[in-house]
Amino acid sequence: MRARAEATVDGAAPVLPFRVGHGFDLHRLESTAEFPELKLIIGGIEIPHDRGCVAHSDGDVLMHCVVDAITGALGLPDIGQLFPDTDPKWKGQTSDVFVKEAVRLMKLEGYSIGNLDCTLIAQRPKISPHKDNIRANVAKVLGVHEAVVNVKAKTHEKVDSLGENRSIACHTVIMLIKD
């Protein structure tokens, strides 16, 4: 049986065998000498760096992308609508809370994760020494095997705020499979 995205006779949304979502996030980086409370958290792992993310929550660009990829695949609101920075209860929150809620919504819709591909964009610090820990933690939070999660890193060739180490960004793509 082939699933089709056309409207059904009764107007109900089609049930698709898989769905694809994309996430993007970018956070400004500031000096930890000037703002010692700031940290650089990527995939739930604290990365030693002389700069930290300015954000309402922990500023984890990778985890924020994962949330947006999951909710995007499901046709749901983005992270800013689900967890608004105007709500004080999210102040300083760790991003695993957001990811776990996205996974709960995904399961409620009857989907599971096929695979997740993440691309971090940062001039510094070098991400490669931390990739295995990041991947393992993301897989743990998602409740999937590590082989399902891929983490890549790119510099921005010293161009714009990313290349000047004034920001960090991430793109993610996820495939959800109907259970």
N, C-alpha and C positions, 0 to 999 in steps of 0.2 A: 504494500500500500504506500503510495506517495502522498506526503502531506503537501498541501497547497496553502499559499498565503491569501488566497482569494476570500472574500467575505462569504460567510455561510448563509444558507437560506434563512435561518432564524436570527441572523445578525450577530451571533456569538463569535467571539474571536477564535481564529483557527488554533488548533493544538499542533504545534510544530515539533518535529522530532529533535531539533536542535535550534539554539539561538546563539547569536554572537553579539558581544558587547565590547565597547571601547571605553577606556578611562584615560583622563589626562589630569594632571595636577602640577602646580608650580608654587613654590614658596620662596619668599625672600630670605636670604641669609644675612645675619648680622654677627659682628664680632662677639665672641664669648668673653673677651677681656672687658668689653664695654657692657655687655649684658650677660653676666655669668649664669643666669638662670636658663639660658637657651641651650638646647641640645640638638644634635643631629641624629634623628631616629629614622632608620630606613628598614622597612619590613619588620618592624618591632625590635630591631637591634640598634643599640646605641653605638654610633661610629665616632671614634675620637677625631675631632676636628677643631680648628680655631674659630669656627663659625657654627651657628645654630639656626634652626628654622624659626621664623616669626610666624606664629599661628595661634588660633584660639584653643585648639587642642594640642596634641604633641607634634603636629606638623609633619607627620609621616607621609611623604608624597606617594610612596609605593602603596601603602595600605589604603590611602584615600582613592587612588586609581582603581584598586581592586573593587572597592565598594561601588564606584561609578560604573565599572565594567559589568558587574553583576546586575546592578539595578537597571543599567542601560539595556542589557540583553533582555530583561524582563519587561521593559517598557515602563519602569517605575521612575519616580523622581530621583534627582541626583543627591549627593551627600549634603550639599548646602541646604536643600529643602528638608531632608530627613533629620539632619542634625545641625540646625542653624547656629551660626556664631553669635547670634543675638540672644541665645538661650544660655544663661550662666551655668546650667548643669553640665554643659559640654566643655567648659573652661578647663584646660589642662588634661582632658580625658585621653587615655591611651586609645589608639586607633583600632586595637583588636576588638573593642566593644562595637565599633561601627561595622567591622567586617563580620563579626558573629551575627549581627542583626541582618545584614545583607544575605548571609548564608541561610538564616532562618526563613527569610522571605522567599529565597530561591527554593528551599525545600517545600515550603507551603504551596508553591506553584508546581511542584512535582518534577523539579529538575535537579541534576547533579553536575558537578564540574567535569568537563571532558579534559580541558587543558587551559593553562594560563601562561601568557607570554608577557614579560615586563621588560621595558627598556628605560633605565635610569639615565638622566643626562646631567652630568656634573663635571666641572673642570677639575675640581678637587673636592674631597680627597679621592684617592684611587679606590674604586669599589671592588676590584677583583679579589683582594685579600678577604673580603667579607661576604662574597657571593654565596658560598656554601651555607654559612650561618643564616643569611637572609632567606635563602630558598627553603631551608629546613624549617625556619620559624613560620614563614608564610604558609607552607604546607600544613604545619601543625595547627595553625589558627583556622585554616580552611577545612581541616579534617580530611586531607587527601594525601596520597603518596607523593613523595618528593619528585618523582619522575614526571608528575603532572605539571609542575611549576618550573618555568624557565626565567632566569634573571640575567639580563645583559646590561652593559654599561657603555656609555659613549661620553666623550668630551664634547665641547661645543667649539673646539678649535679657537679658543680665546676670543670668540665673537659674542657680543651683547652681554646681558646680565648673567647668562649661564656661563659663558666663557670667561667672564671676569670674576667668577666665584661670588657673585652677589645674589645668586638664586640657584635652585635645584629643581628639576622637573622629572616627570615620569609619564610614560605611556604604557597602557596595558591593553591586551586583547584577551578575551575569554570566550571559550565555547562551552555552552551549557547543553546537556543532553537530557532529553525527557526520560524519566524513570519508567 
